[in-house]
């Protein structure tokens, strides 16, 4: 018997209780999305022999048949989109990028350090194709700030530590040429807008008076607001339909490109998100990729190969064996040999949906840029833009947000490390690999060396020790030095100039090869690791404490799960509630 019912809930309530079905087929995710628990119950109770769901939302633990674009094309009896490239000339940009690649290769040969992932930082710049104006300027400033911040992150120094480059001054000197080239690239885009200008010229030359669509990011879409009108190009006028964001496009591509359109889809770049590639492959209109000549020539070929691998993964999925024993495959693209495989790997292999775009809260996830939050009670809090705090909204609503998204007048709750002993206990509790002990040992080593010099080589003469350290670059007061010599002093690490001065003085009196000389580089490394560790734990701890409180003390994150109840409630006492007046970069 075959029964047809347009409403799944009705079938579950009135049809399934009275009879058994060998197979229940539900077509469309919108029909089964809200009744999955009821469907699972019917399946588990034996009321249905087999449940088949046809849609783009997966059923938990279900066996899946991933439809390939070729199969959908066959079922629809149509031909799908063609991918073409419109090359954009930008000789000045090509020269700058090649200069960056040459420098990074030089560092690889000279220092044995591979920093070529820096090339991927160009992605936001290369994908920018919006009119000149305030929004574009804001995007550029944001991209530049992202890159500058990367050079200040602990991970950048740690890369140099891995190749035995420990001197922060030397690291800064080696970093400056890279920073300079990125600033030159930024300056280029401040006065040049190649992809947007090329797009206008292309549409005019090809008489594109019909609607066309360009896929972009949120800020690119905002830049087009108010400009969704007729443009004058020479003596001709033309109109563009819209510029949806990646998220909007993924949710409903048909909304932006109706089947009746004869227009074209323009892409400043293609996301390597397989979901987006799938949707692009199902369109019936031409897709034109704007690609910089000399930089992105091989981009479409790379996309084609990525698409082929995704399609092959679907067609060879083991779950298909439940339906058929046939072994299927698809014709591979021509063997591709990329002339610049490093650029291909570093520049194109990153999912652009994970690039950080202004205006999106996730933009602040990775930015450890220091900032100062000022409050109405005249106090302030030194933190970072990626620190999570709780925003208190009207009506009692609460939301965990990044500091970088706050504005004046926001009332927030946040964890502030006011209890040093409790925080030290947190770090010890989370240390499963002995890192804390190694940091403590490195911290003790410099203090012991300083006291050893003071006692055995300067015979307790603090004034003379102070003068000798100053001669080697020490830049703190004598009172600070006096505090360092106290047995009760708890300073984990002094600043780099102080460590450098102690090392130089130790070399002067003890020569190379002493225990402190051999440990010096490790001390510098653990100094950086200590700072990075405390920032990370403080950030995670603050977020988890807010979630723990909001869940009526039920939900514990990975950090809180490792702590005792007494310690958790001691940390909760450090949560502050204040009103923001301003946020300043430090």
Residue pairs with C-beta under 8 A, 6 or more apart in sequence:
1 19
3 11
3 15
3 21
5 11
5 15
7 31
8 26
8 31
8 32
8 35
8 39
9 35
9 38
11 24
12 35
12 38
12 39
12 42
16 24
16 42
16 47
16 48
17 47
20 46
20 47
20 48
20 49
21 47
21 48
21 49
22 49
22 50
23 48
23 49
23 50
23 51
23 52
24 39
24 42
24 48
24 50
24 51
24 52
25 52
25 53
25 54
26 32
26 39
26 51
26 52
26 53
26 54
26 55
27 54
27 55
28 54
28 55
29 53
29 55
29 56
29 57
30 55
31 55
32 39
32 53
32 55
32 57
32 59
33 57
36 59
36 60
39 51
39 53
39 59
40 59
40 60
42 48
42 51
43 51
51 59
53 59
53 62
58 64
63 319
63 322
64 317
64 319
65 317
65 319
65 320
65 323
66 313
66 314
66 315
66 317
67 314
68 311
68 314
68 315
68 330
69 80
69 278
69 281
69 282
69 311
70 311
70 330
72 282
73 79
73 80
73 282
78 284
79 284
80 281
80 282
80 283
80 284
81 265
81 280
81 281
81 282
81 283
81 284
81 285
81 286
81 287
82 286
82 287
83 280
83 287
83 289
83 300
83 303
83 304
84 286
84 287
84 288
84 289
84 300
85 288
85 289
85 291
85 297
85 299
85 300
86 198
86 202
86 288
86 289
86 290
86 291
87 291
87 292
87 293
87 297
88 194
88 195
88 198
88 290
88 291
88 292
88 293
89 194
89 198
89 293
90 192
90 194
90 292
90 293
90 294
90 295
91 294
92 188
92 192
93 185
93 188
93 192
93 194
93 292
93 295
94 292
94 293
94 294
94 295
96 181
96 184
96 185
96 188
97 119
97 122
97 185
97 295
99 181
100 118
100 119
100 178
100 181
100 182
100 185
101 116
101 119
101 342
101 343
103 177
103 178
103 181
104 115
104 116
104 118
104 119
104 178
105 116
107 113
107 115
107 174
108 114
108 115
108 116
111 160
111 163
111 165
111 174
112 163
113 159
113 160
113 162
113 163
113 165
115 159
115 178
116 342
116 346
117 346
118 178
118 182
118 346
119 342
119 343
119 346
119 347
120 346
120 347
120 349
120 350
121 146
121 147
121 150
121 182
122 185
122 347
123 269
123 347
123 350
123 352
123 355
124 139
124 143
124 146
124 355
124 356
124 357
125 140
125 143
125 185
125 186
125 189
126 268
126 269
126 292
126 295
126 296
126 347
127 216
127 217
127 268
127 269
127 352
128 136
128 139
128 140
128 189
128 195
128 220
128 268
129 193
129 195
129 196
129 199
129 214
129 216
129 220
129 266
129 268
129 290
130 136
130 139
130 196
130 216
130 220
130 223
130 224
130 243
131 193
131 196
131 223
131 224
131 227
132 193
132 196
133 223
135 219
135 222
135 223
136 193
136 223
137 190
138 219
138 358
139 219
139 220
139 223
139 358
140 186
140 189
140 190
142 358
142 363
143 186
144 182
144 183
144 186
145 369
146 356
146 367
147 182
148 179
149 367
149 368
149 369
150 156
151 175
151 178
151 179
152 368
152 369
153 368
154 368
154 528
154 529
154 531
154 532
154 535
155 532
156 171
156 175
157 168
157 171
157 528
158 525
158 528
158 529
158 532
160 166
160 171
160 174
161 521
161 524
161 525
161 528
164 521
165 171
165 174
166 520
166 521
166 524
166 525
167 500
167 524
168 496
168 524
169 496
194 292
195 268
195 290
195 292
198 290
199 214
199 266
199 290
200 231
200 233
201 233
202 208
202 288
203 212
203 233
203 238
204 233
204 234
204 236
204 238
207 236
208 238
208 263
208 264
209 236
209 237
209 238
209 239
210 261
210 262
210 263
211 239
211 240
211 241
211 261
211 263
212 240
212 241
212 263
212 264
212 265
212 266
213 240
213 241
213 242
213 243
213 244
213 256
213 257
213 263
213 264
213 265
213 266
214 240
214 243
214 265
214 266
214 267
214 268
215 243
215 244
215 246
215 249
215 265
215 266
215 267
215 268
216 224
216 243
216 244
216 245
216 246
216 268
217 245
217 246
217 355
217 357
218 245
218 247
218 357
218 358
218 359
218 360
219 357
219 358
219 359
220 243
220 245
220 268
221 242
221 243
221 244
221 245
221 248
222 359
224 240
224 242
224 243
228 240
228 241
228 242
229 239
230 237
230 238
230 239
231 237
231 238
231 239
231 240
241 256
241 261
241 263
242 256
244 255
244 256
246 271
246 273
246 276
246 352
246 353
248 255
248 256
249 256
249 276
249 279
250 273
250 275
250 276
250 279
253 279
253 283
257 263
257 265
257 283
257 285
259 284
261 285
262 285
263 285
264 285
264 286
264 287
264 288
265 280
265 283
265 285
265 286
265 287
265 288
266 288
266 290
267 287
267 288
267 289
267 290
268 290
269 289
269 290
269 296
269 299
269 352
270 276
270 277
270 280
270 289
270 299
270 303
270 352
271 277
271 351
271 352
271 353
272 303
272 306
272 348
272 349
272 350
272 351
272 352
273 351
273 352
273 353
274 306
274 310
276 353
277 303
277 306
277 307
277 310
278 310
280 287
281 307
289 299
289 300
289 303
291 297
291 299
291 300
295 343
295 347
296 347
298 336
298 338
298 339
298 340
298 344
299 348
301 333
301 336
301 338
302 336
302 338
302 344
302 348
303 348
304 333
304 336
305 333
305 336
308 330
308 332
308 333
311 330
312 329
312 330
312 332
315 328
315 329
315 330
316 327
316 328
316 329
320 328
338 344
356 362
356 363
356 364
356 365
356 366
356 367
357 363
361 401
361 402
361 405
363 404
364 385
364 386
364 402
364 403
364 404
364 405
365 386
365 402
366 386
367 384
367 385
367 386
367 404
368 384
368 385
368 386
368 535
369 384
369 385
369 386
369 404
369 585
370 382
370 383
370 384
370 585
370 586
371 382
371 383
371 384
371 385
371 403
371 404
371 583
371 584
371 585
371 586
372 380
372 381
372 382
372 383
372 583
372 584
372 585
372 586
373 380
373 381
373 383
373 403
373 406
373 580
373 582
373 583
374 380
374 580
374 581
374 582
374 583
374 584
375 381
375 578
375 579
375 580
375 581
376 578
376 579
376 580
376 581
377 578
377 579
379 578
381 414
381 416
381 576
381 578
382 586
383 403
383 414
384 403
384 535
384 539
385 402
385 403
385 404
386 402
386 403
386 404
386 539
387 402
387 403
387 414
387 538
387 539
387 542
388 400
388 401
388 402
388 403
388 539
388 542
388 543
388 546
389 400
389 401
389 402
389 403
389 406
389 412
389 413
389 414
389 542
389 546
390 398
390 399
390 400
390 401
390 412
390 413
390 414
390 546
390 550
391 398
391 399
391 400
391 401
391 406
391 410
391 411
391 412
392 398
392 411
392 412
392 413
392 577
393 399
398 550
400 543
400 546
400 547
403 583
404 583
406 412
406 580
406 583
407 580
408 580
408 581
408 582
409 579
409 580
410 579
410 580
411 577
411 578
411 579
411 580
412 577
412 578
412 579
412 580
413 546
413 575
413 576
413 577
414 542
414 546
414 575
414 576
415 538
415 541
415 542
415 545
415 546
415 571
415 574
415 575
415 576
416 574
416 575
416 576
417 423
417 538
417 574
418 574
419 570
419 571
419 573
419 574
422 567
422 570
422 571
422 574
423 534
423 538
425 567
426 537
426 541
426 559
426 563
426 567
426 571
427 436
427 533
427 534
427 537
428 436
429 562
429 563
429 564
429 567
430 537
430 559
430 562
431 437
435 529
435 533
438 526
439 492
439 526
439 529
439 530
439 533
442 493
442 519
442 522
442 523
442 526
442 527
443 491
443 492
443 493
443 526
443 530
445 516
445 519
445 523
446 493
446 494
446 499
446 502
446 516
446 523
447 484
447 489
447 491
449 502
449 506
449 516
450 484
450 485
450 502
451 485
453 465
453 502
453 505
453 506
453 509
454 460
454 462
454 465
454 485
457 509
458 464
458 465
458 468
462 478
462 481
462 482
462 485
463 478
465 481
466 474
466 478
466 481
468 505
469 481
469 498
469 501
469 502
469 505
470 501
472 500
472 501
472 504
472 505
472 508
473 497
473 500
473 501
473 504
474 481
474 497
474 498
474 501
475 495
475 497
475 498
476 494
476 495
476 498
483 489
483 491
484 491
484 494
492 527
492 530
493 499
493 523
493 526
493 527
493 530
496 524
496 527
499 520
499 523
499 524
499 527
502 516
503 516
503 517
503 520
506 514
506 516
506 517
507 514
507 517
510 516
510 517
537 559
540 557
540 558
540 559
541 559
541 560
541 571
543 557
544 556
544 557
544 558
544 559
544 560
545 560
545 568
545 571
545 572
545 575
546 575
547 555
547 557
548 554
548 555
548 556
548 557
548 560
548 568
548 572
549 572
549 575
560 568
563 571
